[in-house]
Amino acid sequence: MTYQQTLTALADPTRRQILEAILAAPSSVGALAETLPVSRPAVSQHLRILKDANLVADTRQGTRRIYSVDTAGLIELRAYVESFWGEVLTSYKQFADSIEGGSSDSRTES
């Protein structure tokens, strides 16, 4: 699984709503469809995409499936986003060092 598949899955606002609802409480397709402005088959399709991106998992309870959050996709997404911080902090340090170096040079020349 790649972070790109996770980002693609979360690009759709309905899928984000579904994931947020499941974060609040595991739910069935029917329960999710009652709270969303889309049909039950559409919710099922969105859930399939979220499942393929490792963002939700399902368990069987009688004749229905209950969807809950699968942390695997969230962990991968978090690692991707956090990877930017190293680059950002390095760039910020280089910028700060260049400003500090530039200002200290001007002070010694005065």
LUMTOR-168326 format. One record per residue (C-alpha): x, y, z. Coordinates in steps of 0.25 Angstrom, whole numbers, padded with zeros to 4 digits, always signed. Layout:
<pts>
XYZ
...
</pts>
This chain:
<pts>
+0000+0000+0000
+0005+0014-0003
+0002+0027+0003
-0003+0032-0011
-0014+0022-0010
-0018+0027+0004
-0017+0041-0001
-0026+0038-0013
-0036+0031-0004
-0037+0043+0005
-0038+0053-0006
-0053+0051-0007
-0061+0058+0003
-0071+0047+0005
-0060+0037+0008
-0054+0047+0018
-0068+0048+0025
-0070+0033+0025
-0056+0031+0031
-0059+0042+0042
-0072+0035+0045
-0065+0022+0047
-0054+0029+0055
-0066+0033+0065
-0072+0019+0065
-0071+0006+0057
-0083+0006+0048
-0091-0003+0038
-0093+0002+0023
-0108+0004+0026
-0105+0013+0039
-0094+0021+0031
-0104+0023+0019
-0115+0029+0028
-0106+0040+0032
-0100+0043+0018
-0107+0049+0006
-0103+0037-0003
-0109+0024-0005
-0105+0011+0002
-0099+0005-0011
-0090+0018-0012
-0086+0017+0003
-0082+0002+0000
-0074+0007-0012
-0067+0018-0003
-0064+0007+0008
-0058-0002-0002
-0048+0009-0006
-0045+0013+0008
-0043-0002+0011
-0033-0004-0001
-0026+0008+0005
-0025+0001+0018
-0033+0012+0025
-0044+0003+0029
-0046-0011+0033
-0059-0019+0034
-0064-0030+0043
-0076-0039+0041
-0087-0038+0051
-0099-0047+0047
-0103-0043+0033
-0096-0029+0033
-0082-0024+0033
-0077-0014+0043
-0067-0004+0039
-0056+0001+0048
-0043+0009+0046
-0031+0001+0041
-0019+0008+0047
-0010+0003+0036
-0014+0013+0026
-0014+0025+0036
+0000+0021+0041
+0005+0021+0027
-0001+0034+0024
+0005+0040+0037
+0019+0035+0034
+0017+0042+0020
+0013+0055+0026
+0023+0055+0037
+0034+0052+0027
+0032+0067+0022
+0036+0072+0036
+0050+0067+0035
+0052+0075+0022
+0044+0087+0027
+0053+0088+0039
+0066+0086+0032
+0062+0097+0022
+0058+0106+0033
+0071+0104+0040
+0079+0107+0028
+0071+0119+0026
+0073+0124+0040
+0088+0121+0039
+0089+0129+0027
+0082+0141+0033
+0090+0139+0046
+0103+0138+0038
+0099+0150+0029
+0096+0159+0041
+0108+0155+0049
+0117+0158+0037
+0111+0172+0036
+0113+0174+0051
+0128+0171+0050
+0130+0180+0038
+0124+0192+0045
</pts>
